[in-house]
Amino acid sequence: MLPVNKSVACIYAYSFLFMPATGIYNKEFVSEHEEIIKDSHIYFIGYIPFLEFGRINKNGNRYTLDFLCGGKEDTIHLEIPREIQVSQHNGNYFIQKGSKKSNILELLIELCIHEHQTFDVKYIGKSYGSLGSRNAIDRLKKHETLQQLSIENSMSDTHQLAVLLLEVANNMPRFMVCNAHKKESEFKTKLDGVIDIKNASSQESLISLFEAAFIKYFKPEFNKFFKEKFPSKDQELLKALYDNHIDNLIAEINIDGLPYKLKSAVVEPQIKHAAKFRLNLEKENDLIWYML
């Protein structure tokens, strides 16, 4: 059995900005985040749920917090080990550890937010212009889908329309995956270089690839193109990858500090997302998915 080599190209987002949809018209907010916005050419439009917190309940060493998430009642629990000291003051419960004092209610709210703050993706788009002169905000100010979703959401008391802006890296790392030991469970992976953008793909093409990959991945309700027919050899935006003998494409959203779990009708809520595609269907490609 000969060693199997597979090439993998990766496009990824490395900075983000979340905002309520109304924020795109807030000149002060836009000015404050200008450095991120000016190079953010990808935008996700979707809904985030309103969170409304109720009262905290205590039962032994178990604390619960009732809340509404998107209009639905729920409860989150926190169990404090018996050996940890708990104090009470003015109706609030606190954990004392050394000199640090933590409010149990605040801990429960933090846990709740981490668990339930989701972003339901309804549309993915891009804005680039000439040499990157248009950013996502420029496009969103006159965006018909955003206007439609704003009207639909105007009477909602459970969800808020929001926008996620993403800045896509302007390089495309290429990796080689080698089955060096002739066993499916043992691989060597190495960075094979960065595909030369001038010869293989422009920044605008990388942004278009990122958009297409995540439209196919999330299948947002209001997108029409790329939801089914991606990837395909007859698509011009993939020509550079085929010309560079790339077997696989990965688009990643893996950014520290992302406050919402992205989801859609076909994707479960997660902080990190990787859209993986086989490009060369004529070759046996199963090996690559053990690594990714």
Disulfide bonds with the S-S distance in Angstrom:
none
